Amino acid sequence: MSKKIGIVGAGNMGQAIAWAMQSLGYDLVVLDQSERSIRACQKTIGCNDTSKFIRGTSYTSIDTCDAVV
């Protein structure tokens, strides 16, 4: 079973996936270009750990993930 999930995009679908994966106990890394989308995702899943949210387009930040969606 994967332990760390990378999510590319923090829009509506990314937020729903992040919420579901966090509810199941997975660690997350969420990548998005938009600071607004990242803040909305943090609010949706109730997570203020900024190390889990990365603004940008570099996929190197999700290299250590067991799965990426």
Residue pairs with C-beta under 8 A, 6 or more apart in sequence:
2 26
2 65
2 66
2 67
3 26
3 27
3 66
4 26
4 27
4 28
4 29
4 64
4 65
4 66
4 67
5 21
5 26
5 27
5 28
5 29
5 65
5 66
5 67
5 68
5 69
6 28
6 29
6 30
6 31
6 61
6 62
6 65
6 67
6 68
6 69
7 14
7 17
7 18
7 21
7 28
7 29
7 30
7 31
7 68
7 69
8 14
8 31
8 32
8 59
8 62
8 68
8 69
9 31
9 32
9 37
10 18
10 30
10 31
10 32
10 34
10 37
10 38
10 40
10 41
10 53
11 32
11 37
14 30
14 32
14 37
14 41
15 40
15 41
15 44
15 45
17 69
18 28
18 30
18 41
18 44
18 45
19 44
19 45
21 28
22 28
22 45
22 47
27 52
28 45
28 47
28 52
29 52
29 54
29 61
29 62
29 64
29 65
30 38
30 41
30 52
30 53
30 54
31 54
31 56
31 57
31 59
31 61
31 62
32 38
32 41
32 53
32 54
32 55
33 55
33 56
33 57
34 55
35 55
38 53
38 55
41 53
42 48
42 50
42 53
47 53
54 61
62 68
